[in-house]
Amino acid sequence: MNLELNSAQAFMALGIAIISADGRCTSEETETLLKLFKTFKLMTCSSEEECEQNWESIFNTTFDKLKKAFPKRQMSFSEAHLDILLPIVERSVPAESHEALFHFAVAIAVSDGLDAREKVILDRLQKDFKIQLTDDYQVLLETANVAVGRVC
């Protein structure tokens, strides 16, 4: 597999995987993804218009890379796709940002209500990235749901 992602593209690829997991793309998810890109400072921009243009460019580039890497993929990623994608995402993001990446994914997943397939990806991330959860998992998801409204 010859898929290379920079850090921003890795965040975007994970966002795309979360959004597509339930087979639908909602405005809440895409709005949250854009807001989180600004909050996490994954792109530089001096105006709202420039931010949206940069975000669209990162999205389009990442989406094209994912289409080439997984040409037979339908809407959502299979377990086999995740087995390939998640290690690439992990390598593309500095280790000190893995927990932030996990919280990024949680915020997107809960933005329109958590779907069982989104939870599978979150559970894989938590396990693969060795994210130590100090609270009950449900409390974390509720906190992320509140954080989306508060931080973004």
TIRO-2110 file (N, C-alpha, C; in Angstrom, 1 decimal):
// TIRO-2110
0.9, -1.2, 0.0, N, 1, A
0.0, 0.0, 0.0, CA, 1, A
0.9, 1.2, 0.0, C, 1, A
0.7, 2.1, -1.0, N, 2, A
1.5, 3.3, -1.1, CA, 2, A
0.7, 4.5, -0.8, C, 2, A
0.2, 4.6, 0.4, N, 3, A
-0.6, 5.8, 0.8, CA, 3, A
0.2, 6.6, 1.8, C, 3, A
0.5, 7.8, 1.4, N, 4, A
1.3, 8.7, 2.3, CA, 4, A
0.4, 9.9, 2.6, C, 4, A
0.4, 10.2, 3.9, N, 5, A
-0.5, 11.3, 4.4, CA, 5, A
0.4, 12.2, 5.3, C, 5, A
0.2, 13.5, 5.2, N, 6, A
0.8, 14.4, 6.1, CA, 6, A
-0.1, 14.5, 7.3, C, 6, A
0.2, 15.2, 8.4, N, 7, A
-0.6, 15.2, 9.6, CA, 7, A
-2.0, 15.6, 9.4, C, 7, A
-2.2, 16.7, 8.7, N, 8, A
-3.5, 17.3, 8.4, CA, 8, A
-4.4, 16.3, 7.6, C, 8, A
-3.7, 15.6, 6.6, N, 9, A
-4.4, 14.6, 5.8, CA, 9, A
-4.8, 13.4, 6.6, C, 9, A
-4.0, 13.0, 7.6, N, 10, A
-4.3, 11.9, 8.4, CA, 10, A
-5.5, 12.2, 9.3, C, 10, A
-5.6, 13.4, 9.9, N, 11, A
-6.8, 13.8, 10.6, CA, 11, A
-8.0, 13.8, 9.7, C, 11, A
-7.8, 14.3, 8.4, N, 12, A
-8.9, 14.3, 7.5, CA, 12, A
-9.3, 12.9, 7.1, C, 12, A
-8.4, 12.0, 6.9, N, 13, A
-8.7, 10.6, 6.5, CA, 13, A
-9.5, 9.9, 7.6, C, 13, A
-9.1, 10.2, 8.9, N, 14, A
-9.8, 9.6, 10.0, CA, 14, A
-11.2, 10.2, 10.1, C, 14, A
-11.3, 11.5, 9.8, N, 15, A
-12.6, 12.2, 9.8, CA, 15, A
-13.5, 11.6, 8.7, C, 15, A
-13.0, 11.3, 7.6, N, 16, A
-13.7, 10.7, 6.5, CA, 16, A
-14.2, 9.3, 6.8, C, 16, A
-13.3, 8.6, 7.5, N, 17, A
-13.6, 7.2, 7.9, CA, 17, A
-14.8, 7.2, 8.9, C, 17, A
-14.7, 8.1, 9.9, N, 18, A
-15.8, 8.2, 10.9, CA, 18, A
-17.1, 8.6, 10.2, C, 18, A
-17.0, 9.7, 9.4, N, 19, A
-18.2, 10.2, 8.7, CA, 19, A
-18.9, 9.1, 7.8, C, 19, A
-18.1, 8.4, 7.1, N, 20, A
-18.6, 7.4, 6.2, CA, 20, A
-19.0, 6.1, 6.9, C, 20, A
-18.7, 5.9, 8.1, N, 21, A
-18.9, 4.6, 8.8, CA, 21, A
-20.4, 4.2, 8.8, C, 21, A
-21.2, 5.2, 9.0, N, 22, A
-22.7, 4.9, 9.1, CA, 22, A
-23.4, 5.0, 7.8, C, 22, A
-22.6, 5.2, 6.7, N, 23, A
-23.2, 5.2, 5.4, CA, 23, A
-23.9, 6.5, 5.0, C, 23, A
-23.7, 7.6, 5.8, N, 24, A
-24.3, 8.9, 5.5, CA, 24, A
-23.3, 10.0, 5.9, C, 24, A
-23.5, 11.1, 5.3, N, 25, A
-22.6, 12.2, 5.6, CA, 25, A
-23.6, 13.4, 6.0, C, 25, A
-23.6, 13.7, 7.2, N, 26, A
-24.5, 14.8, 7.7, CA, 26, A
-23.8, 16.1, 7.8, C, 26, A
-24.7, 17.2, 7.7, N, 27, A
-24.1, 18.5, 7.9, CA, 27, A
-23.5, 18.7, 9.2, C, 27, A
-24.0, 18.1, 10.3, N, 28, A
-23.4, 18.2, 11.6, CA, 28, A
-22.0, 17.6, 11.6, C, 28, A
-21.8, 16.5, 10.9, N, 29, A
-20.4, 15.9, 10.9, CA, 29, A
-19.5, 16.8, 10.1, C, 29, A
-19.9, 17.3, 8.9, N, 30, A
-18.9, 18.1, 8.1, CA, 30, A
-18.7, 19.4, 8.8, C, 30, A
-19.7, 20.0, 9.4, N, 31, A
-19.5, 21.3, 10.1, CA, 31, A
-18.5, 21.1, 11.3, C, 31, A
-18.7, 19.9, 12.0, N, 32, A
-17.8, 19.6, 13.2, CA, 32, A
-16.4, 19.4, 12.7, C, 32, A
-16.2, 18.7, 11.5, N, 33, A
-14.9, 18.5, 11.0, CA, 33, A
-14.2, 19.8, 10.7, C, 33, A
-14.9, 20.7, 10.0, N, 34, A
-14.3, 22.0, 9.7, CA, 34, A
-14.0, 22.8, 11.0, C, 34, A
-14.9, 22.8, 11.9, N, 35, A
-14.6, 23.5, 13.2, CA, 35, A
-13.4, 22.9, 13.9, C, 35, A
-13.3, 21.6, 13.9, N, 36, A
-12.2, 21.0, 14.6, CA, 36, A
-10.9, 21.2, 13.9, C, 36, A
-10.9, 21.3, 12.6, N, 37, A
-9.7, 21.7, 11.9, CA, 37, A
-9.2, 23.0, 12.3, C, 37, A
-10.1, 24.0, 12.5, N, 38, A
-9.7, 25.3, 13.0, CA, 38, A
-9.3, 25.3, 14.4, C, 38, A
-10.0, 24.6, 15.3, N, 39, A
-9.7, 24.5, 16.7, CA, 39, A
-8.3, 23.8, 16.9, C, 39, A
-8.0, 22.7, 16.2, N, 40, A
-6.8, 22.0, 16.3, CA, 40, A
-5.6, 22.6, 15.5, C, 40, A
-6.0, 23.7, 14.8, N, 41, A
-5.0, 24.5, 14.0, CA, 41, A
-4.2, 23.5, 13.1, C, 41, A
-5.0, 22.8, 12.3, N, 42, A
-4.5, 21.8, 11.3, CA, 42, A
-4.2, 22.5, 10.0, C, 42, A
-4.6, 23.8, 9.9, N, 43, A
-4.3, 24.5, 8.7, CA, 43, A
-4.1, 26.0, 9.1, C, 43, A
-3.4, 26.7, 8.2, N, 44, A
-3.2, 28.1, 8.5, CA, 44, A
-4.1, 28.9, 7.5, C, 44, A
-4.7, 30.0, 8.1, N, 45, A
-5.5, 30.8, 7.2, CA, 45, A
-5.7, 32.1, 8.0, C, 45, A
-5.9, 33.2, 7.2, N, 46, A
-6.0, 34.5, 7.8, CA, 46, A
-7.5, 35.0, 7.7, C, 46, A
-8.3, 34.3, 7.0, N, 47, A
-9.7, 34.7, 6.9, CA, 47, A
-10.6, 33.5, 6.9, C, 47, A
-11.9, 33.7, 7.1, N, 48, A
-12.9, 32.5, 7.1, CA, 48, A
-12.9, 31.9, 5.7, C, 48, A
-12.9, 32.8, 4.7, N, 49, A
-12.9, 32.3, 3.3, CA, 49, A
-11.6, 31.4, 3.0, C, 49, A
-10.5, 31.9, 3.4, N, 50, A
-9.2, 31.2, 3.2, CA, 50, A
-9.3, 29.8, 4.0, C, 50, A
-9.8, 29.8, 5.2, N, 51, A
-9.9, 28.6, 6.0, CA, 51, A
-10.8, 27.6, 5.2, C, 51, A
-11.9, 28.0, 4.7, N, 52, A
-12.8, 27.1, 3.9, CA, 52, A
-12.1, 26.6, 2.7, C, 52, A
-11.4, 27.4, 2.0, N, 53, A
-10.7, 27.0, 0.8, CA, 53, A
-9.6, 26.0, 1.1, C, 53, A
-8.8, 26.3, 2.2, N, 54, A
-7.7, 25.3, 2.6, CA, 54, A
-8.3, 24.0, 3.1, C, 54, A
-9.4, 24.1, 3.8, N, 55, A
-10.1, 22.8, 4.3, CA, 55, A
-10.6, 22.0, 3.1, C, 55, A
-11.2, 22.7, 2.1, N, 56, A
-11.7, 22.0, 0.9, CA, 56, A
-10.5, 21.3, 0.1, C, 56, A
-9.4, 22.0, 0.1, N, 57, A
-8.2, 21.5, -0.6, CA, 57, A
-7.7, 20.3, 0.1, C, 57, A
-7.6, 20.3, 1.4, N, 58, A
-7.1, 19.2, 2.2, CA, 58, A
-8.1, 18.0, 2.1, C, 58, A
-9.4, 18.3, 2.1, N, 59, A
-10.4, 17.3, 1.9, CA, 59, A
-10.3, 16.6, 0.6, C, 59, A
-10.2, 17.4, -0.5, N, 60, A
-10.2, 16.9, -1.8, CA, 60, A
-8.9, 16.0, -2.1, C, 60, A
-7.8, 16.5, -1.6, N, 61, A
-6.5, 15.8, -1.8, CA, 61, A
-6.6, 14.5, -1.0, C, 61, A
-7.1, 14.5, 0.2, N, 62, A
-7.2, 13.3, 1.0, CA, 62, A
-8.2, 12.3, 0.4, C, 62, A
-9.3, 12.8, 0.0, N, 63, A
-10.4, 12.0, -0.6, CA, 63, A
-9.8, 11.3, -1.8, C, 63, A
-9.1, 12.0, -2.7, N, 64, A
-8.5, 11.4, -3.9, CA, 64, A
-7.5, 10.4, -3.5, C, 64, A
-6.7, 10.6, -2.5, N, 65, A
-5.7, 9.6, -2.1, CA, 65, A
-6.4, 8.3, -1.6, C, 65, A
-7.5, 8.5, -0.8, N, 66, A
-8.2, 7.4, -0.3, CA, 66, A
-8.9, 6.6, -1.4, C, 66, A
-9.4, 7.3, -2.5, N, 67, A
-10.0, 6.6, -3.6, CA, 67, A
-9.0, 5.8, -4.4, C, 67, A
-7.8, 6.3, -4.5, N, 68, A
-6.7, 5.6, -5.2, CA, 68, A
-6.3, 4.4, -4.4, C, 68, A
-6.2, 4.6, -3.1, N, 69, A
-5.7, 3.5, -2.2, CA, 69, A
-6.7, 2.4, -2.0, C, 69, A
-8.0, 2.7, -2.0, N, 70, A
-9.1, 1.8, -1.8, CA, 70, A
-10.1, 1.9, -3.0, C, 70, A
-9.7, 1.5, -4.2, N, 71, A
-10.6, 1.8, -5.3, CA, 71, A
-11.9, 1.0, -5.3, C, 71, A
-12.0, -0.1, -4.6, N, 72, A
-13.2, -0.9, -4.6, CA, 72, A
-14.1, -0.6, -3.3, C, 72, A
-13.7, 0.4, -2.5, N, 73, A
-14.4, 0.7, -1.3, CA, 73, A
-15.7, 1.4, -1.7, C, 73, A
-16.8, 0.9, -1.0, N, 74, A
-18.1, 1.6, -1.2, CA, 74, A
-18.0, 2.8, -0.3, C, 74, A
-19.1, 3.1, 0.4, N, 75, A
-19.2, 4.3, 1.3, CA, 75, A
-18.3, 4.1, 2.5, C, 75, A
-18.4, 3.1, 3.3, N, 76, A
-17.7, 2.9, 4.5, CA, 76, A
-16.5, 2.0, 4.3, C, 76, A
-15.6, 2.1, 5.3, N, 77, A
-14.4, 1.3, 5.3, CA, 77, A
-14.6, 0.0, 6.0, C, 77, A
-14.1, -1.1, 5.4, N, 78, A
-14.3, -2.4, 6.0, CA, 78, A
-13.2, -2.6, 7.1, C, 78, A
-13.3, -3.7, 7.8, N, 79, A
-12.2, -4.0, 8.8, CA, 79, A
-10.9, -4.1, 8.1, C, 79, A
-10.8, -4.7, 6.9, N, 80, A
-9.6, -4.8, 6.2, CA, 80, A
-9.0, -3.4, 5.8, C, 80, A
-9.9, -2.5, 5.4, N, 81, A
-9.5, -1.2, 5.1, CA, 81, A
-8.9, -0.5, 6.3, C, 81, A
-9.6, -0.6, 7.4, N, 82, A
-9.1, 0.0, 8.7, CA, 82, A
-7.8, -0.6, 9.1, C, 82, A
-7.6, -1.9, 8.9, N, 83, A
-6.3, -2.5, 9.2, CA, 83, A
-5.1, -1.9, 8.4, C, 83, A
-5.4, -1.3, 7.3, N, 84, A
-4.4, -0.6, 6.5, CA, 84, A
-4.4, 0.8, 6.8, C, 84, A
-5.5, 1.5, 6.9, N, 85, A
-5.6, 2.9, 7.1, CA, 85, A
-5.1, 3.4, 8.5, C, 85, A
-5.5, 2.7, 9.6, N, 86, A
-5.2, 3.2, 10.9, CA, 86, A
-3.7, 3.2, 11.2, C, 86, A
-2.9, 2.2, 10.8, N, 87, A
-1.4, 2.4, 11.0, CA, 87, A
-0.8, 3.5, 10.2, C, 87, A
-1.3, 3.8, 9.0, N, 88, A
-0.8, 4.9, 8.2, CA, 88, A
-1.2, 6.2, 8.9, C, 88, A
-2.4, 6.3, 9.4, N, 89, A
-2.8, 7.5, 10.2, CA, 89, A
-1.9, 7.7, 11.4, C, 89, A
-1.6, 6.6, 12.1, N, 90, A
-0.8, 6.6, 13.3, CA, 90, A
0.6, 7.1, 13.0, C, 90, A
1.2, 6.6, 11.9, N, 91, A
2.6, 7.0, 11.5, CA, 91, A
2.6, 8.5, 11.1, C, 91, A
1.5, 9.0, 10.6, N, 92, A
1.5, 10.3, 10.0, CA, 92, A
1.3, 11.4, 11.0, C, 92, A
0.9, 11.0, 12.2, N, 93, A
0.6, 12.0, 13.3, CA, 93, A
1.6, 11.8, 14.4, C, 93, A
2.2, 12.8, 14.9, N, 94, A
3.2, 12.7, 16.0, CA, 94, A
2.5, 12.0, 17.2, C, 94, A
3.3, 11.1, 17.9, N, 95, A
2.8, 10.4, 19.0, CA, 95, A
2.1, 11.3, 20.1, C, 95, A
2.6, 12.4, 20.3, N, 96, A
2.1, 13.3, 21.3, CA, 96, A
0.7, 13.9, 20.8, C, 96, A
0.3, 13.7, 19.6, N, 97, A
-1.0, 14.1, 19.1, CA, 97, A
-2.0, 13.0, 19.0, C, 97, A
-1.6, 11.8, 19.4, N, 98, A
-2.6, 10.6, 19.2, CA, 98, A
-3.8, 10.8, 20.1, C, 98, A
-3.7, 11.3, 21.3, N, 99, A
-4.8, 11.5, 22.1, CA, 99, A
-5.7, 12.5, 21.6, C, 99, A
-5.2, 13.6, 21.0, N, 100, A
-6.0, 14.7, 20.4, CA, 100, A
-6.7, 14.1, 19.2, C, 100, A
-6.0, 13.2, 18.4, N, 101, A
-6.6, 12.6, 17.3, CA, 101, A
-7.8, 11.7, 17.7, C, 101, A
-7.7, 11.0, 18.8, N, 102, A
-8.8, 10.2, 19.3, CA, 102, A
-10.0, 11.1, 19.7, C, 102, A
-9.7, 12.2, 20.4, N, 103, A
-10.8, 13.1, 20.8, CA, 103, A
-11.4, 13.8, 19.6, C, 103, A
-10.7, 14.1, 18.6, N, 104, A
-11.1, 14.6, 17.3, CA, 104, A
-12.1, 13.6, 16.7, C, 104, A
-11.8, 12.3, 16.7, N, 105, A
-12.7, 11.3, 16.1, CA, 105, A
-13.9, 11.2, 16.9, C, 105, A
-13.8, 11.2, 18.3, N, 106, A
-15.0, 11.1, 19.1, CA, 106, A
-15.9, 12.3, 18.8, C, 106, A
-15.4, 13.5, 18.8, N, 107, A
-16.3, 14.6, 18.5, CA, 107, A
-17.0, 14.5, 17.2, C, 107, A
-16.4, 14.0, 16.2, N, 108, A
-17.1, 13.9, 14.9, CA, 108, A
-18.1, 12.8, 15.0, C, 108, A
-17.8, 11.7, 15.6, N, 109, A
-18.7, 10.6, 15.8, CA, 109, A
-20.0, 10.9, 16.5, C, 109, A
-19.9, 11.7, 17.6, N, 110, A
-21.0, 12.0, 18.4, CA, 110, A
-21.8, 13.2, 17.9, C, 110, A
-21.3, 13.9, 16.9, N, 111, A
-21.9, 15.2, 16.4, CA, 111, A
-23.3, 15.0, 15.9, C, 111, A
-23.6, 13.8, 15.3, N, 112, A
-25.0, 13.6, 14.8, CA, 112, A
-25.5, 12.3, 15.5, C, 112, A
-25.0, 11.9, 16.6, N, 113, A
-25.4, 10.7, 17.3, CA, 113, A
-24.5, 9.6, 17.0, C, 113, A
-24.0, 8.9, 18.0, N, 114, A
-23.0, 7.8, 17.8, CA, 114, A
-23.7, 6.6, 17.2, C, 114, A
-23.1, 6.1, 16.1, N, 115, A
-23.6, 4.9, 15.4, CA, 115, A
-22.7, 3.7, 15.8, C, 115, A
-23.2, 2.5, 15.8, N, 116, A
-22.4, 1.4, 16.2, CA, 116, A
-21.2, 1.2, 15.4, C, 116, A
-21.2, 1.5, 14.1, N, 117, A
-20.0, 1.4, 13.3, CA, 117, A
-19.0, 2.4, 13.6, C, 117, A
-19.5, 3.6, 14.0, N, 118, A
-18.5, 4.6, 14.4, CA, 118, A
-17.8, 4.2, 15.7, C, 118, A
-18.6, 3.6, 16.6, N, 119, A
-18.0, 3.1, 17.8, CA, 119, A
-16.9, 2.1, 17.6, C, 119, A
-17.1, 1.2, 16.6, N, 120, A
-16.1, 0.2, 16.3, CA, 120, A
-14.8, 0.9, 15.9, C, 120, A
-14.8, 2.0, 15.2, N, 121, A
-13.6, 2.7, 14.8, CA, 121, A
-13.0, 3.4, 16.0, C, 121, A
-13.9, 4.0, 16.9, N, 122, A
-13.3, 4.6, 18.1, CA, 122, A
-12.7, 3.6, 19.0, C, 122, A
-13.3, 2.4, 19.2, N, 123, A
-12.7, 1.4, 20.0, CA, 123, A
-11.4, 0.9, 19.4, C, 123, A
-11.3, 0.8, 18.1, N, 124, A
-10.0, 0.4, 17.5, CA, 124, A
-8.9, 1.5, 17.7, C, 124, A
-9.3, 2.7, 17.5, N, 125, A
-8.4, 3.8, 17.8, CA, 125, A
-7.9, 3.8, 19.2, C, 125, A
-8.8, 3.6, 20.2, N, 126, A
-8.5, 3.6, 21.6, CA, 126, A
-7.5, 2.5, 21.9, C, 126, A
-7.7, 1.3, 21.3, N, 127, A
-6.9, 0.2, 21.5, CA, 127, A
-5.5, 0.3, 20.8, C, 127, A
-5.6, 0.6, 19.5, N, 128, A
-4.4, 0.7, 18.6, CA, 128, A
-3.5, 1.8, 19.1, C, 128, A
-4.0, 3.0, 19.4, N, 129, A
-3.2, 4.1, 19.8, CA, 129, A
-2.9, 4.1, 21.3, C, 129, A
-3.4, 3.1, 22.0, N, 130, A
-3.1, 2.9, 23.5, CA, 130, A
-3.5, 4.1, 24.3, C, 130, A
-4.8, 4.6, 24.0, N, 131, A
-5.3, 5.7, 24.7, CA, 131, A
-5.9, 5.2, 26.0, C, 131, A
-5.3, 5.7, 27.1, N, 132, A
-5.8, 5.3, 28.4, CA, 132, A
-7.0, 6.1, 28.8, C, 132, A
-8.1, 5.5, 29.0, N, 133, A
-9.3, 6.2, 29.4, CA, 133, A
-9.4, 6.1, 30.9, C, 133, A
-9.4, 7.3, 31.5, N, 134, A
-9.5, 7.4, 32.9, CA, 134, A
-10.9, 7.3, 33.5, C, 134, A
-11.9, 7.7, 32.6, N, 135, A
-13.3, 7.7, 33.0, CA, 135, A
-14.0, 6.6, 32.2, C, 135, A
-15.2, 6.3, 32.6, N, 136, A
-16.1, 5.4, 31.9, CA, 136, A
-16.2, 5.8, 30.5, C, 136, A
-16.2, 4.9, 29.5, N, 137, A
-16.2, 5.3, 28.1, CA, 137, A
-17.5, 6.1, 27.8, C, 137, A
-18.6, 5.8, 28.4, N, 138, A
-19.8, 6.6, 28.2, CA, 138, A
-19.6, 8.1, 28.6, C, 138, A
-19.0, 8.3, 29.8, N, 139, A
-18.7, 9.6, 30.3, CA, 139, A
-17.9, 10.4, 29.3, C, 139, A
-16.9, 9.7, 28.7, N, 140, A
-16.0, 10.3, 27.7, CA, 140, A
-16.8, 10.8, 26.5, C, 140, A
-17.7, 9.9, 26.0, N, 141, A
-18.5, 10.3, 24.9, CA, 141, A
-19.5, 11.5, 25.2, C, 141, A
-20.0, 11.5, 26.4, N, 142, A
-20.9, 12.6, 26.8, CA, 142, A
-20.1, 13.9, 26.9, C, 142, A
-18.9, 13.8, 27.4, N, 143, A
-18.0, 15.0, 27.5, CA, 143, A
-17.7, 15.5, 26.1, C, 143, A
-17.4, 14.6, 25.2, N, 144, A
-17.1, 15.0, 23.8, CA, 144, A
-18.3, 15.6, 23.2, C, 144, A
-19.5, 15.2, 23.5, N, 145, A
-20.7, 15.8, 22.9, CA, 145, A
-20.8, 17.2, 23.4, C, 145, A
-20.6, 17.4, 24.7, N, 146, A
-20.6, 18.8, 25.3, CA, 146, A
-19.5, 19.6, 24.7, C, 146, A
-18.3, 19.0, 24.5, N, 147, A
-17.2, 19.8, 24.0, CA, 147, A
-17.4, 20.3, 22.6, C, 147, A
-18.1, 19.5, 21.8, N, 148, A
-18.4, 20.0, 20.4, CA, 148, A
-19.1, 21.3, 20.5, C, 148, A
-20.1, 21.4, 21.3, N, 149, A
-20.8, 22.7, 21.4, CA, 149, A
-20.0, 23.8, 22.1, C, 149, A
-19.2, 23.4, 23.1, N, 150, A
-18.5, 24.4, 23.8, CA, 150, A
-17.2, 24.9, 23.1, C, 150, A
-16.4, 24.0, 22.6, N, 151, A
-15.1, 24.4, 22.0, CA, 151, A
-15.2, 24.9, 20.6, C, 151, A
-16.1, 24.4, 19.8, N, 152, A
-16.2, 24.7, 18.4, CA, 152, A
-17.1, 25.9, 18.1, C, 152, A
END
